[in-house]
Amino acid sequence: MNSTPITAAAAHHTELPTGLKALLERRSAWPLGLPAPNAAQFERILEAAACAPDHAGLTPWRIQYVQGAGRQALLARVLAHPLAQTEEARDMHGKYTAKLTTAPLVLVLALSVKHHPKAPEFEQMLSCGAAVMNMLNAAHLQGFHGFWSSTPGALGDILKDVMGFGTGDQMLGLLNLGTPAHTPTTPPRVQPAVFAKEWC
């Protein structure tokens, strides 16, 4: 059976489903404040992570989260850590503080690779990325915003130690969730023609 060719004109004249329209409006925002997702909303966000493509069902993503006073307690442990006492790390204490305490809900992300003959490490890392993207989308669809960032300097190694991640885990950054402090701007979106073309 022949399918109808996909054209840009046809796509633009099609009424978008509500969910897709909302998805295309997703954007990151910073800084983030209250309100944060409540317990039920956050549970949906975590459930969305479990919907990510996951070859061999290895669930390679690992998440620990802090909120409320737990953020300050974690920050105190981070700033007291031996790796945070070097001159370079001390210069980044302000960044560590902003990363861990600005948003009301902070997720610390890691990759836990399992040796498997059908799921190489790069596939497991891609699964982690898909899980985090699902969480960003789930937060957005519930009226919140997210900001996925790296762990600058020694912060990743410090968090890995302080929070008790596995010795073989690879830190994948922080996912901050909450409500924008101001109306976020929509960045220019790259056109699909930049990265996709029909093979013929």
N, C-alpha and C positions, 0 to 999 in steps of 0.2 A: 504494500500500500504506500503510495506517495504521500509525503507530508507537505503541508503548505509551507513555502519558504518563509523564514523569519526575516522581517525587514524592520528597520528603525522606525519608519513611518507607521507601520502597523502597531508597533509597540507603544508609540506615543499616543495613538488614538484609542487604545484599549483602556477601559475603566479599571483602575487598580483595585484589587481587593483591599479591604480595610487593614488587614494584618501586614500586607506587603507595603502599602503606603506608609504605615507607621515605621516599618523596618527601614525604608529608604530615607526616613527622617532622622535616624539615629546618628548621634555625634557625641564625641567625648566632651567633657566639661571639667573645668577646674577653676577655683577651688569648690569643694563640695561641703555642704553642711546639713543640718537637720531639715526636714525629717529624713530618716533612713528607712529602708524596708523593714516592716515589722516581721515577727517570727514566721508567720504564714507566708508572707511574700518572699522572704529570704529562702524558705524551704522550696518554693517554686523555682527560685534562681538556681539553687543547688541541684534540683531535679533536672533542670535544663542542661546542666553540665553532663549528666549521665546519658543524655540523648546524643552526645557527640559520636561521630564515627570512631569505632574502637576495634580494630582488627584483632581477633583472637580474644576479645573481651578481657583485656589486661587491666583496664582502668589505671593508666599510668599517671594520672594527675593526683596531686596531693595538695590539700588546702587546710590551712589553719587560719582562724579569723579572730579579730579582737574588736571590741566596741566599748563604748562608755569608758569607765575608769580603767578597763583593761588595757587601753591604748597607752595611758600614762605609765602603767606598771611595766608594760613591754618596753617603752622608751627608756625608762630608768635602767632596766636590765641591759639594753643595747648600749647606752652611753657609759655604763660601768664596765663593759666587756673589755678585756685586754686589747683586742684588735681595734677598739675605738680610742685608744690612748696615744696613737702615733700622731705626729704633727699633721700629716695629711688627713687623717680621720677626724681629728679635732676641728679642722677647718670645715668639715662637712656635717658637724653636729646639727647645725641649723637645718640642713637638708633632711637629715634623718628625722628630725622633729616634725618637719612639715609632712614628710611622707607617711609617718606613722600616726599623726594625731589630728591632721586637718579634717579629713573625712570622718563621718561618724561610724562607718563600718569599713574595716580594712581586712582584706584577704591576702594572706601570704601564700604564694603559689610555688609549687615545685613539681619536677618531673621525676618519677620513680621508674626507671627502666627495668624491665624484666626480660631476661634472655628467652627468646622464643624463635623457633625456626621459621615461622611465617610472618613475624612482625618485627622487622629490624628497628633499631633505635630511632631512625628518622621518622618512621611511621608513628611511633609512640609519641614523639615530640609534636608531630602534626596533630595527633589526637588531643594532646593537652591544649594546643592553640585553639582547636575547635571547641573544646569544653569551655575555655575562657570566653570565646566569642559568643557561645550560647548563653553564658551568664550575663554578658553585656547586653545582649538582645532581650533576655528575659527581664532584666532590670528596666530597660527602656520601655518595654511593652507594659510595664506596671507603673510607669510614670516617674521613674528615677533615672539618674545618669551614672555613668561609670567612667573611671580613668585608669587605664592599665599602664603602668610605668615600670621602669627598671629599678634595681636596687643599687644606687650609686656607691662607688668606692668599695669599702669592705662590708657594707650593710648586708649584702646577701650572705656572706660567710658568717657574719655575726648572728643574723636571724636563724640560719641553719643550726647553729650551735645552741643558741638560747632557747629556741622553740623545740629542739629535739627531733629535727628531721633526720632521716636515715643518712648514714655516712655516704652512700652512693647517690643520694638525691641531688638533682641539679636545680638551683633556684631559678625561677622564671619571672620573678618580679612581684609587684603588688597590684591588686585590683581594689581600687577605692570606690565605694558606692555611697550615694546620698542624693541631695538636691542641690542644684547649682546656686551659688551665692548671687549670681546675676544671670541674666538671659544669655545663654551661650550663642555664639555666632555660628552660622553654618559655613564650614570651609568649602572652597570650590571643590567639586567632585570631578575626578578625571573621567573623561568620556570612555565608554567601553571600547571604542575603536582604537584607543591607545594600547590596550592590552589583549584584545581578542579579535580574531579574524577567521573567516570561514576557509577551511582548506579546500582546495580544488585542483 
